[in-house]
Amino acid sequence: MPAPQLLLLCAALVALVVVLLVVAILHDPHRLIRAEYLRERIAAGFALRHAVIDGCRWTWVERDAQSPGAPTLVMIHGYTGSKENWYRLCAKLGRRYRLVAPDLPGWGDSQREAGGDYGFAAQADRVAAFLRHLGGPVVLVGHSMGGGIAALVAARHPQLVERVALLDAAGVEFAENDFGLDVLAGGNPFGVGDAASLQRYLGVIFHDASARPPLPWPGAWAYVAWRRREGTFEQSVLDRIGRSDERFLPWQEAERIRQPALLVWGAHDRVIDPSALDLYAQRIPHARRRLLDRSGHMTLMEQPAEVAEAIVGLIEADARD
């Protein structure tokens, strides 16, 4: 085949591939996000795992420790979050622990059942089953909604949780703020449906704008399209954790937590006001406390080194005392 015709054929094939990719992304905007998550997972050295546990399909990432027998950290993400939220913190923890970060059922790549209950109590039961699958007591770390779930698991299943860390944990009545008022009024202040609401959402959860994950086009477009599709599910979960009779269940049961515990909050948290740290501490008086002065709600991404230091202190306290 002559060179000019070969070049034209190659150009046509490239154009066809580009068109197919655009069509695929338009059909499922989350494809683009998954591709970025794959890149991040490979760079972080995590393996992807899947299992059906008590009839529910779980997806998680896992990285072994450098030394056999090291503690296992299981990290539970928050509302609208995913396992990928933990990568910055994991980078600071290095290989000293076995690290496990699941997508909670209903979120990310784990199973979602239409009409399912994804409130605090139901998710705590599922997380307990997940921990049994992993084997052995773990260090359980939860952020935001995941913090409320972690508190319930530690309180109800002490044999599965050796230590617990709650980061900006939900499930507690805190000082009045705009976020809480919006939730009580039936709104979803985390809702994303266009570019403006995306910026508002990021502005609420991050105090440090430089810590926001980069979302260059078309990543921002794909994220907005995906979150728009997730809106109905997000609202149903918020109805359970923010407005139902179980919205303060984690705090109510936190007094049953006897394990070594850690409370970490962002001093500028506009989602769960920092007053919640002291309220949780009333229920867990033995807990270590850390207030991070350069963070908002996303402490695990805004000050990952400081959060990692606090978690290491929690785990290794006995060795130093």
C-alpha positions as CSV (number, residue, x, y, z in Angstrom):
1,M,0.0,0.0,0.0
2,P,1.4,3.4,-0.9
3,A,2.6,5.6,1.9
4,P,0.0,8.4,1.5
5,Q,-2.8,5.8,1.5
6,L,-1.3,4.1,4.6
7,L,-1.2,7.5,6.4
8,L,-4.8,8.2,5.5
9,L,-5.8,4.7,6.8
10,C,-4.0,5.3,10.1
11,A,-5.6,8.7,10.5
12,A,-9.0,7.2,9.9
13,L,-8.4,4.4,12.4
14,V,-7.3,7.0,15.0
15,A,-10.3,9.1,14.3
16,L,-12.6,6.1,14.7
17,V,-11.0,5.2,18.1
18,V,-11.5,8.7,19.3
19,V,-15.1,8.7,18.2
20,L,-15.7,5.4,19.9
21,L,-14.1,6.7,23.1
22,V,-16.2,9.8,23.1
23,V,-19.4,7.7,22.6
24,A,-18.4,5.4,25.4
25,I,-17.8,8.3,27.8
26,L,-21.0,10.0,26.8
27,H,-22.9,6.7,27.5
28,D,-21.1,6.2,30.9
29,P,-19.2,9.3,32.1
30,H,-17.8,7.2,35.0
31,R,-15.5,5.4,32.5
32,L,-13.2,8.4,32.4
33,I,-13.2,8.6,36.2
34,R,-12.5,4.8,36.5
35,A,-9.5,5.2,34.1
36,E,-8.0,7.9,36.4
37,Y,-8.7,5.7,39.4
38,L,-6.9,2.9,37.7
39,R,-3.9,5.1,37.1
40,E,-3.9,6.2,40.8
41,R,-4.2,2.6,42.0
42,I,-1.3,1.4,40.0
43,A,0.9,4.3,41.0
44,A,0.0,3.6,44.7
45,G,0.9,-0.1,44.4
46,F,-2.5,-1.4,45.4
47,A,-4.2,-4.6,44.2
48,L,-7.9,-4.7,43.4
49,R,-10.0,-7.3,45.2
50,H,-13.5,-8.5,44.9
51,A,-15.6,-10.9,47.0
52,V,-19.3,-11.7,47.7
53,I,-19.8,-11.5,51.5
54,D,-23.1,-12.4,53.0
55,G,-24.7,-12.0,49.6
56,C,-23.2,-8.5,48.9
57,R,-20.5,-7.9,46.3
58,W,-17.6,-5.9,47.7
59,T,-14.8,-4.2,45.8
60,W,-11.7,-3.0,47.6
61,V,-8.0,-2.1,47.2
62,E,-5.3,-3.7,49.3
63,R,-1.5,-3.3,49.9
64,D,0.6,-5.6,52.0
65,A,2.9,-4.4,54.7
66,Q,6.6,-4.7,54.4
67,S,6.7,-7.0,57.5
68,P,4.5,-10.0,58.0
69,G,2.2,-9.7,61.0
70,A,1.9,-5.9,60.8
71,P,-1.5,-4.5,61.9
72,T,-4.2,-4.2,59.2
73,L,-5.8,-0.8,58.7
74,V,-9.3,-0.8,57.2
75,M,-10.3,2.6,55.9
76,I,-14.0,3.5,55.4
77,H,-14.8,6.4,53.2
78,G,-17.5,9.1,53.6
79,Y,-20.7,10.2,51.9
80,T,-20.2,10.7,48.1
81,G,-16.7,9.3,48.6
82,S,-14.8,6.1,47.5
83,K,-11.8,4.0,48.3
84,E,-9.6,6.4,46.2
85,N,-10.0,9.2,48.8
86,W,-7.5,7.4,51.0
87,Y,-4.5,7.3,48.6
88,R,-2.8,10.5,49.8
89,L,-3.0,9.2,53.4
90,C,-1.8,5.8,52.4
91,A,1.3,7.4,50.7
92,K,2.2,8.9,54.1
93,L,1.7,5.6,56.0
94,G,4.0,3.7,53.5
95,R,4.4,0.0,53.9
96,R,4.4,-0.2,57.7
97,Y,0.9,-1.6,57.8
98,R,-1.4,-3.7,55.7
99,L,-3.8,-1.2,54.1
100,V,-7.4,-2.1,53.0
101,A,-9.8,0.5,51.5
102,P,-13.2,-0.7,50.3
103,D,-16.0,0.9,48.4
104,L,-18.9,0.7,50.8
105,P,-21.9,-1.2,49.4
106,G,-24.0,1.2,47.4
107,W,-20.9,3.3,46.5
108,G,-18.1,3.1,43.9
109,D,-17.7,-0.3,42.5
110,S,-19.4,-2.3,45.3
111,Q,-22.9,-3.7,44.9
112,R,-26.0,-1.4,45.2
113,E,-29.5,-2.8,45.6
114,A,-32.4,-0.8,44.4
115,G,-34.3,0.4,47.5
116,G,-31.6,-0.9,49.8
117,D,-30.9,0.6,53.3
118,Y,-27.5,2.3,53.3
119,G,-27.9,4.1,56.6
120,F,-25.5,3.8,59.6
121,A,-26.9,0.6,61.2
122,A,-27.2,-1.4,58.0
123,Q,-23.8,-0.4,56.7
124,A,-22.2,-1.2,60.1
125,D,-23.6,-4.7,59.8
126,R,-22.1,-5.0,56.3
127,V,-18.7,-3.7,57.5
128,A,-18.7,-6.2,60.3
129,A,-19.2,-9.0,57.8
130,F,-16.4,-7.5,55.7
131,L,-14.0,-7.5,58.7
132,R,-14.9,-11.1,59.4
133,H,-14.0,-11.9,55.9
134,L,-10.6,-10.3,56.2
135,G,-9.9,-12.1,59.5
136,G,-8.5,-10.9,62.8
137,P,-9.1,-7.7,64.6
138,V,-8.2,-4.5,62.7
139,V,-7.5,-0.9,63.2
140,L,-10.7,0.7,61.8
141,V,-10.4,4.2,60.4
142,G,-13.6,6.0,59.2
143,H,-14.1,9.5,57.7
144,S,-17.4,11.5,57.8
145,M,-20.2,9.0,57.2
146,G,-17.6,6.3,57.4
147,G,-16.6,7.6,60.8
148,G,-20.1,7.2,62.0
149,I,-20.2,3.6,60.6
150,A,-16.8,2.9,62.2
151,A,-18.0,4.1,65.6
152,L,-21.0,1.7,65.4
153,V,-18.8,-1.2,64.4
154,A,-16.4,-0.6,67.2
155,A,-19.2,-0.3,69.7
156,R,-21.2,-3.3,68.5
157,H,-18.4,-5.6,67.4
158,P,-15.4,-5.0,69.8
159,Q,-13.9,-8.4,68.9
160,L,-13.4,-7.2,65.3
161,V,-11.9,-3.8,66.1
162,E,-8.6,-3.5,68.0
163,R,-8.4,0.3,67.7
164,V,-10.6,2.9,66.0
165,A,-9.9,6.3,64.5
166,L,-12.8,8.7,63.6
167,L,-12.0,11.5,61.2
168,D,-14.6,14.3,61.0
169,A,-17.1,11.7,61.9
170,A,-20.8,12.0,61.2
171,G,-23.6,10.8,63.4
172,V,-23.5,13.5,66.1
173,E,-25.5,16.7,66.8
174,F,-23.1,19.5,66.4
175,A,-23.2,23.3,66.5
176,E,-25.6,24.8,64.0
177,N,-24.1,25.5,60.6
178,D,-25.4,26.1,57.0
179,F,-24.7,22.5,56.0
180,G,-26.7,21.1,58.8
181,L,-29.6,23.5,58.3
182,D,-29.8,22.6,54.6
183,V,-29.9,18.9,55.4
184,L,-32.6,19.3,58.0
185,A,-34.6,21.3,55.4
186,G,-34.5,18.4,53.0
187,G,-31.8,19.6,50.8
188,N,-28.5,17.9,49.7
189,P,-25.7,20.5,50.1
190,F,-23.4,17.9,48.5
191,G,-25.4,17.7,45.4
192,V,-23.6,18.3,42.1
193,G,-25.5,18.9,38.9
194,D,-23.4,21.5,37.0
195,A,-20.1,23.3,37.1
196,A,-21.2,25.9,39.6
197,S,-22.5,23.3,42.1
198,L,-19.3,21.3,41.7
199,Q,-17.3,24.3,42.7
200,R,-19.6,25.0,45.6
201,Y,-19.3,21.3,46.8
202,L,-15.5,21.4,46.6
203,G,-15.5,24.8,48.5
204,V,-17.6,23.3,51.3
205,I,-15.5,20.2,51.9
206,F,-12.0,21.7,51.3
207,H,-10.6,24.5,53.3
208,D,-7.3,24.4,51.5
209,A,-8.1,25.0,47.8
210,S,-4.7,23.6,46.8
211,A,-5.6,20.2,48.2
212,R,-8.6,19.7,45.9
213,P,-8.1,16.9,43.4
214,P,-7.3,18.2,39.9
215,L,-10.3,18.0,37.5
216,P,-9.1,19.3,34.1
217,W,-11.6,19.0,31.3
218,P,-13.1,16.6,30.4
219,G,-12.6,15.1,33.9
220,A,-14.7,17.9,35.5
221,W,-17.5,17.3,32.9
222,A,-17.4,13.5,33.4
223,Y,-17.6,14.0,37.2
224,V,-20.5,16.4,37.0
225,A,-22.4,14.0,34.7
226,W,-21.8,11.1,37.0
227,R,-22.8,12.9,40.1
228,R,-26.0,14.1,38.4
229,R,-26.9,10.5,37.8
230,E,-26.1,9.6,41.4
231,G,-28.4,12.3,42.8
232,T,-31.4,10.2,43.6
233,F,-29.3,7.6,45.5
234,E,-27.3,10.3,47.3
235,Q,-30.6,11.9,48.5
236,S,-31.9,8.5,49.8
237,V,-28.8,7.9,51.8
238,L,-28.9,11.4,53.2
239,D,-32.5,10.8,54.3
240,R,-31.2,7.9,56.4
241,I,-28.0,9.4,57.9
242,G,-29.1,13.0,58.1
243,R,-32.8,13.1,58.8
244,S,-34.0,9.8,60.2
245,D,-34.2,8.5,63.8
246,E,-30.7,7.0,63.4
247,R,-28.9,10.2,62.5
248,F,-27.3,10.4,66.0
249,L,-27.0,6.6,66.5
250,P,-23.1,6.5,66.2
251,W,-22.7,9.2,68.9
252,Q,-25.3,7.6,71.1
253,E,-23.5,4.2,71.0
254,A,-20.0,5.6,71.1
255,E,-19.9,5.3,74.9
256,R,-19.6,1.6,74.4
257,I,-16.2,2.0,72.7
258,R,-13.6,0.7,75.0
259,Q,-10.8,0.2,72.5
260,P,-7.9,2.8,72.1
261,A,-9.5,5.5,70.0
262,L,-8.5,8.6,68.1
263,L,-10.6,11.7,67.1
264,V,-9.3,13.9,64.3
265,W,-11.1,17.1,63.1
266,G,-10.4,19.9,60.7
267,A,-10.6,23.2,62.5
268,H,-12.4,24.7,59.5
269,D,-14.8,21.9,58.9
270,R,-18.0,23.4,57.3
271,V,-19.8,20.1,57.1
272,I,-19.5,18.6,60.6
273,D,-18.6,21.5,62.9
274,P,-15.5,21.0,65.0
275,S,-17.7,21.2,68.1
276,A,-18.5,17.5,67.3
277,L,-14.9,16.5,68.3
278,D,-15.7,17.4,72.0
279,L,-19.1,15.8,71.8
280,Y,-17.6,12.5,70.6
281,A,-14.9,12.9,73.3
282,Q,-17.7,13.1,76.0
283,R,-18.7,9.6,74.9
284,I,-15.1,8.3,74.4
285,P,-13.2,10.2,77.1
286,H,-10.1,8.0,76.7
287,A,-9.7,9.0,73.0
288,R,-6.7,10.9,71.7
289,R,-7.7,14.1,70.1
290,R,-6.2,16.1,67.2
291,L,-7.5,19.4,65.7
292,L,-5.9,20.3,62.4
293,D,-5.7,24.0,61.9
294,R,-5.2,24.0,58.1
295,S,-8.0,21.6,57.3
296,G,-11.7,21.6,56.5
297,H,-13.8,18.5,56.2
298,M,-11.3,16.5,54.1
299,T,-8.5,16.1,56.7
300,L,-7.3,12.9,55.1
301,M,-6.5,14.8,51.9
302,E,-5.7,18.3,53.2
303,Q,-3.2,17.2,55.9
304,P,-2.5,13.6,55.2
305,A,0.9,13.6,56.9
306,E,-0.6,14.9,60.2
307,V,-3.4,12.4,60.0
308,A,-0.9,9.6,59.3
309,E,1.2,10.7,62.3
310,A,-1.9,10.6,64.6
311,I,-2.9,7.1,63.4
312,V,0.7,5.8,63.9
313,G,0.6,7.3,67.4
314,L,-2.7,5.5,68.1
315,I,-1.3,2.1,66.9
316,E,2.1,2.4,68.6
317,A,1.0,4.0,71.8
318,D,1.4,0.8,73.8
319,A,5.0,0.4,72.7
320,R,5.9,3.8,73.9
321,D,4.0,3.9,77.1
